Amino acid sequence: MRDYTLIALLTPVGIVAINRRKVPFQGRWNLIGGKVEPGESHLTGAARETFEESGVRLPELRFTALGVMNWMIDGQSQGNIYLYTARVGEELALPRMTREGLLAALDPLWLCSRDNQGVIPDLTEVLPRMMSGRVHLDLVAHYHGDQFTALVDYEGGSADD
């Protein structure tokens, strides 16, 4: 079982999202992130994935840890996804094409719209929790195959003062 990261990069005009070139969910918008490498901390993995997917190297102190989401497919855990936010400014020119897909800063309300068929299935549930100001999030995303079925929020998160 692997650990993963998911990062909401916050810009003055929106949240950085990537229109995925690869499966799963090719052609849909997602936040940046990916696998944590063996021997790497979750935070170091988040900073590395940010660089690999955006080309911008952010110091680890720019990241805020929000909690974790267990990713379940057909009742089997696929791993934990560690959730972060980080602020980015002019050092990231957008939109831009990368090897992972098209990066753009998008309106968070559009990304979170339940009618939005262009985002990965759990993003409309996960992103509002990431943007809520809560920390210590304890979430479980349930999938049946590639179909998102539910997000369980254990409400363990507290408001960040």
Backbone bond lengths (Angstrom), bond angles and torsions (degrees), N, CA, C in turn:
res aa  C-N    CA-C-N  psi(-1)  N-CA   C-N-CA  omega(-1)  CA-C   N-CA-C  phi
1 M - - - 1.450 - - 1.530 108.22 -
2 R 1.328 116.20 136.01 1.458 121.92 -177.23 1.513 110.82 -105.89
3 D 1.324 114.85 159.08 1.452 121.62 169.48 1.520 107.56 -101.90
4 Y 1.336 115.11 149.27 1.454 123.15 -178.19 1.525 109.18 -131.44
5 T 1.326 115.76 168.01 1.458 121.70 173.26 1.524 108.95 -126.31
6 L 1.322 115.60 153.60 1.465 122.86 173.38 1.520 105.87 -140.48
7 I 1.334 115.72 123.03 1.461 120.86 -172.50 1.518 110.60 -122.21
8 A 1.332 115.93 126.77 1.459 121.66 170.59 1.529 106.41 -93.78
9 L 1.335 116.03 103.61 1.467 120.78 175.76 1.518 107.74 -83.70
10 L 1.313 115.66 120.16 1.464 121.87 -175.89 1.516 109.70 -98.07
11 T 1.331 116.21 124.82 1.460 122.27 176.71 1.523 108.27 -115.53
12 P 1.323 118.03 168.61 1.462 119.36 176.52 1.533 113.89 -61.74
13 V 1.343 118.01 -20.84 1.469 120.39 -176.75 1.521 114.67 -111.12
14 G 1.324 118.36 -4.81 1.459 119.89 179.74 1.509 112.58 162.56
15 I 1.305 115.70 -168.33 1.464 122.95 179.79 1.523 108.32 -103.01
16 V 1.324 115.92 133.66 1.459 120.44 -179.68 1.526 108.86 -71.90
17 A 1.305 114.75 126.87 1.459 121.98 176.63 1.514 108.35 -130.43
18 I 1.318 114.83 160.45 1.458 120.74 -179.51 1.519 109.00 -124.62
19 N 1.323 115.89 129.82 1.461 120.86 174.03 1.520 105.82 -86.07
20 R 1.317 115.83 109.27 1.460 123.66 -167.68 1.530 113.20 -65.31
21 R 1.332 115.48 132.69 1.462 122.14 174.06 1.524 111.94 -84.31
22 K 1.343 116.55 -23.89 1.467 120.73 -171.59 1.523 111.46 -115.86
23 V 1.333 114.96 162.25 1.454 121.11 171.67 1.523 107.74 -76.49
24 P 1.304 120.35 153.82 1.459 124.37 -1.20 1.524 111.32 -77.77
25 F 1.289 115.36 161.06 1.462 123.82 175.92 1.524 113.36 63.92
26 Q 1.328 116.54 37.01 1.454 121.85 176.62 1.526 109.32 -55.72
27 G 1.332 115.83 134.82 1.459 121.28 177.92 1.515 114.71 85.19
28 R 1.323 117.58 0.96 1.467 120.85 177.95 1.523 109.84 -109.02
29 W 1.330 114.38 155.20 1.463 121.55 178.99 1.517 110.32 -81.77
30 N 1.322 115.56 139.61 1.460 123.31 175.23 1.517 107.90 -145.74
31 L 1.309 116.48 165.38 1.452 120.68 170.68 1.524 107.82 -76.43
32 I 1.317 116.36 166.33 1.457 118.92 178.55 1.526 109.64 -81.35
33 G 1.304 115.42 160.07 1.462 121.44 179.88 1.507 109.95 152.47
34 G 1.321 115.38 -174.24 1.454 119.46 179.88 1.504 111.63 167.13
35 K 1.319 115.32 -160.05 1.464 122.24 -174.48 1.523 111.49 -73.97
36 V 1.330 114.76 141.53 1.461 121.58 169.98 1.524 106.16 -84.95
37 E 1.321 116.53 130.03 1.463 121.60 -178.78 1.526 110.92 -77.19
38 P 1.339 117.53 151.77 1.467 120.31 177.11 1.528 111.37 -54.76
39 G 1.331 116.66 134.74 1.457 122.13 179.62 1.520 114.45 80.94
40 E 1.330 117.68 0.44 1.460 122.94 -176.83 1.528 108.78 -102.02
41 S 1.326 117.63 140.16 1.468 119.74 174.44 1.523 108.95 -73.03
42 H 1.327 116.67 161.33 1.471 120.47 178.80 1.524 110.26 -61.38
43 L 1.317 117.01 -41.30 1.464 121.27 179.99 1.531 111.10 -65.19
44 T 1.313 117.30 -43.84 1.462 120.57 177.57 1.527 109.97 -62.58
45 G 1.327 116.14 -39.02 1.461 120.23 176.67 1.519 111.91 -62.53
46 A 1.337 116.82 -40.22 1.463 120.62 178.58 1.529 110.81 -63.88
47 A 1.329 116.66 -43.55 1.470 120.16 179.24 1.528 110.66 -65.54
48 R 1.335 117.64 -41.60 1.464 121.21 178.84 1.523 111.05 -64.15
49 E 1.342 116.58 -46.97 1.469 120.16 179.79 1.529 110.93 -61.99
50 T 1.323 116.99 -37.80 1.463 120.25 176.64 1.515 110.32 -59.50
51 F 1.329 116.59 -45.32 1.462 120.22 178.37 1.529 111.35 -65.25
52 E 1.336 116.78 -46.98 1.465 119.73 -177.30 1.523 112.71 -62.72
53 E 1.332 116.86 -36.14 1.467 119.40 -175.91 1.522 114.06 -92.77
54 S 1.347 117.32 -21.70 1.463 118.71 -177.94 1.522 113.68 -117.02
55 G 1.346 116.69 -20.04 1.461 119.81 -176.13 1.511 113.23 84.59
56 V 1.337 117.67 1.89 1.464 121.68 -178.93 1.524 109.09 -108.06
57 R 1.340 114.99 126.81 1.455 120.94 178.35 1.529 108.57 -94.86
58 L 1.325 115.73 110.37 1.461 120.78 178.83 1.525 109.37 -104.69
59 P 1.336 117.62 139.29 1.464 119.11 175.10 1.535 109.76 -66.30
60 E 1.315 116.00 148.98 1.462 120.65 -176.94 1.523 112.49 -58.53
61 L 1.325 118.18 -28.82 1.474 119.78 -179.32 1.521 112.75 -67.17
62 R 1.318 118.89 -12.34 1.471 122.17 177.31 1.526 112.49 -81.53
63 F 1.330 117.64 -9.92 1.458 122.42 -177.81 1.529 110.54 -94.66
64 T 1.326 115.47 140.42 1.460 121.79 173.72 1.521 107.86 -113.55
65 A 1.331 115.63 121.87 1.466 120.56 177.63 1.522 108.78 -77.56
66 L 1.336 116.29 130.44 1.465 121.60 -176.93 1.521 113.36 -107.27
67 G 1.315 117.53 -22.50 1.454 120.54 -176.83 1.510 110.48 140.16
68 V 1.330 115.10 -154.82 1.459 120.16 -172.32 1.524 110.60 -140.32
69 M 1.328 114.97 150.11 1.455 121.81 174.41 1.522 108.09 -128.01
70 N 1.315 116.95 124.94 1.456 121.69 174.12 1.525 107.25 -81.82
71 W 1.321 116.46 133.96 1.460 123.08 -177.50 1.523 107.58 -106.04
72 M 1.340 116.43 111.76 1.460 122.97 -175.47 1.536 110.03 -112.37
73 I 1.328 116.26 130.36 1.464 121.38 172.73 1.518 107.12 -122.76
74 D 1.335 114.83 121.87 1.470 121.39 179.22 1.530 111.73 51.75
75 G 1.334 115.44 41.60 1.457 121.38 176.31 1.516 115.47 79.93
76 Q 1.327 117.92 0.82 1.465 122.15 -179.79 1.526 110.07 -111.33
77 S 1.331 116.40 128.42 1.457 120.30 178.35 1.516 110.31 -67.33
78 Q 1.322 115.63 131.86 1.466 122.54 176.77 1.520 110.67 -97.07
79 G 1.332 115.99 -11.74 1.458 121.31 -179.08 1.506 110.75 138.63
80 N 1.314 114.53 174.30 1.459 121.63 177.03 1.518 109.31 -100.53
81 I 1.332 115.15 140.05 1.456 121.99 177.55 1.528 106.80 -111.15
82 Y 1.324 116.64 115.52 1.459 122.37 -178.42 1.523 108.64 -87.72
83 L 1.312 115.88 127.11 1.460 123.66 -170.16 1.522 110.86 -99.93
84 Y 1.336 115.68 135.06 1.465 122.31 -178.42 1.522 110.75 -140.55
85 T 1.320 114.96 156.96 1.458 121.92 162.65 1.519 107.37 -121.74
86 A 1.329 116.37 156.48 1.460 122.82 173.37 1.519 107.24 -154.50
87 R 1.307 115.34 144.02 1.467 120.19 177.15 1.518 109.31 -93.70
88 V 1.320 114.54 139.27 1.458 121.25 178.89 1.523 107.53 -136.01
89 G 1.317 115.84 146.74 1.458 120.07 -178.16 1.510 112.02 -120.93
90 E 1.316 114.81 -133.53 1.464 121.37 -174.72 1.518 113.68 -66.51
91 E 1.349 117.70 -13.43 1.463 118.81 179.53 1.526 112.61 -67.27
92 L 1.333 117.03 -13.12 1.468 121.14 178.47 1.525 108.79 -115.12
93 A 1.340 115.23 104.30 1.462 121.00 178.30 1.527 108.50 -82.16
94 L 1.318 115.69 125.74 1.473 121.61 -177.97 1.518 110.02 -130.60
95 P 1.324 118.67 154.54 1.464 128.06 -6.53 1.519 110.34 -73.71
96 R 1.345 115.11 160.76 1.452 120.11 176.85 1.519 110.22 -155.70
97 M 1.322 115.59 146.90 1.457 122.03 177.67 1.522 108.49 -89.97
98 T 1.332 115.88 135.27 1.459 121.70 177.22 1.530 108.16 -127.43
99 R 1.318 116.89 176.31 1.467 120.39 178.12 1.520 111.45 -65.95
100 E 1.346 117.45 -22.72 1.463 121.98 179.68 1.525 112.52 -87.02
101 G 1.335 116.93 -23.84 1.459 121.23 -178.29 1.513 111.69 148.75
102 L 1.318 116.28 -169.36 1.457 122.95 -179.11 1.521 109.88 -83.87
103 L 1.339 117.00 125.06 1.463 122.82 175.77 1.516 109.25 -98.47
104 A 1.323 115.96 136.86 1.460 121.02 176.77 1.522 108.53 -153.46
105 A 1.325 116.18 154.83 1.463 121.63 172.91 1.524 106.80 -91.74
106 L 1.329 116.12 120.35 1.462 121.45 -174.16 1.524 111.31 -119.22
107 D 1.313 115.04 154.05 1.454 122.53 178.23 1.533 109.40 -63.24
108 P 1.333 118.33 123.61 1.467 119.66 -178.86 1.531 112.98 -61.84
109 L 1.320 118.28 -30.67 1.469 119.79 177.75 1.525 110.91 -65.84
110 W 1.324 116.98 -37.80 1.463 121.07 176.62 1.520 110.32 -67.24
111 L 1.336 117.09 -44.03 1.458 120.70 179.16 1.527 112.21 -61.17
112 C 1.331 116.68 -33.38 1.473 121.66 -175.98 1.522 113.92 -91.85
113 S 1.316 118.00 -3.18 1.457 120.30 -177.88 1.524 110.89 -63.84
114 R 1.314 116.79 127.54 1.469 121.72 179.66 1.534 112.00 -64.47
115 D 1.328 117.48 -19.95 1.465 121.09 178.22 1.526 112.66 -87.14
116 N 1.319 117.37 -5.26 1.459 121.56 -176.52 1.528 109.52 -76.86
117 Q 1.330 116.32 110.05 1.464 122.26 179.38 1.526 112.05 -88.73
118 G 1.342 117.36 -0.65 1.454 120.89 -175.71 1.518 115.04 -97.66
119 V 1.335 117.44 7.88 1.465 120.98 178.87 1.527 108.96 -114.34
120 I 1.339 116.56 161.25 1.464 117.80 176.97 1.527 107.97 -62.78
121 P 1.312 117.52 151.26 1.467 121.23 -167.53 1.523 116.79 -57.21
122 D 1.332 119.25 -36.41 1.465 118.65 -175.58 1.523 113.87 -90.73
123 L 1.337 118.22 -5.93 1.458 120.59 -174.98 1.526 112.67 -62.62
124 T 1.322 117.91 -36.75 1.473 120.03 -178.98 1.531 111.76 -65.36
125 E 1.325 117.32 -20.97 1.472 121.61 177.08 1.519 112.41 -95.02
126 V 1.328 116.58 -38.09 1.460 120.94 -173.97 1.531 112.09 -78.52
127 L 1.337 118.02 -44.68 1.460 120.83 -175.17 1.525 113.39 -59.02
128 P 1.335 120.88 -43.81 1.467 118.05 178.16 1.532 112.69 -59.22
129 R 1.311 117.49 -34.43 1.465 120.39 177.83 1.527 110.43 -70.11
130 M 1.329 116.56 -37.75 1.458 119.70 177.44 1.524 111.58 -65.32
131 M 1.335 117.06 -30.63 1.462 121.56 -177.03 1.534 112.77 -94.44
132 S 1.316 117.91 2.21 1.470 122.38 -173.32 1.518 114.62 -76.43
133 G 1.316 118.35 -13.76 1.456 120.80 -174.31 1.521 112.71 90.69
134 R 1.324 116.39 -4.34 1.462 119.76 177.16 1.528 109.99 -78.46
135 V 1.316 114.70 149.33 1.461 121.13 171.66 1.516 107.23 -124.80
136 H 1.297 116.95 170.27 1.472 122.41 -176.27 1.527 110.75 63.32
137 L 1.330 116.70 35.09 1.462 120.19 176.85 1.525 109.40 -59.98
138 D 1.318 115.35 141.60 1.464 122.85 178.25 1.525 106.38 -134.11
139 L 1.338 115.73 94.32 1.453 122.60 -172.78 1.525 110.11 -118.42
140 V 1.334 115.49 154.80 1.459 121.52 172.10 1.529 106.85 -134.41
141 A 1.337 116.18 120.87 1.466 121.79 176.46 1.520 107.93 -98.32
142 H 1.331 115.91 123.26 1.462 121.59 -179.47 1.523 110.08 -105.51
143 Y 1.335 114.54 131.04 1.454 122.67 176.51 1.516 109.14 -124.85
144 H 1.319 115.60 147.67 1.468 122.60 166.79 1.516 104.10 -113.98
145 G 1.345 116.29 103.34 1.458 120.05 -170.04 1.522 108.50 63.65
146 D 1.340 117.44 -127.59 1.466 121.60 177.02 1.526 112.64 -92.28
147 Q 1.324 117.26 3.20 1.467 121.75 -177.91 1.525 110.56 -91.97
148 F 1.325 116.24 119.16 1.464 121.52 175.50 1.520 108.36 -71.19
149 T 1.339 116.75 129.96 1.459 120.08 -178.24 1.524 113.33 -112.59
150 A 1.333 118.63 -33.46 1.466 119.32 -177.57 1.519 110.93 -168.59
151 L 1.325 115.16 152.01 1.456 121.83 169.23 1.515 106.73 -118.32
152 V 1.307 116.59 121.77 1.458 121.78 176.21 1.521 107.30 -98.13
153 D 1.326 116.39 126.93 1.461 123.49 179.29 1.523 106.06 -114.63
154 Y 1.298 116.24 112.08 1.457 120.16 -177.13 1.518 113.39 -77.70
155 E 1.346 116.55 6.30 1.464 122.19 174.65 1.513 113.04 54.06
156 G 1.327 116.33 23.14 1.453 119.83 177.85 1.507 112.18 -77.94
157 G 1.332 116.29 -14.29 1.456 119.84 -177.92 1.514 112.16 -70.70
158 S 1.316 115.15 145.17 1.453 120.28 178.57 1.520 108.91 -117.83
159 A 1.321 116.12 158.48 1.460 120.48 179.36 1.522 108.93 -65.94
160 D 1.315 115.96 136.39 1.470 121.70 178.50 1.523 107.44 -82.65
161 D 1.320 116.21 119.20 1.481 119.83 -177.96 1.480 111.33 -83.35
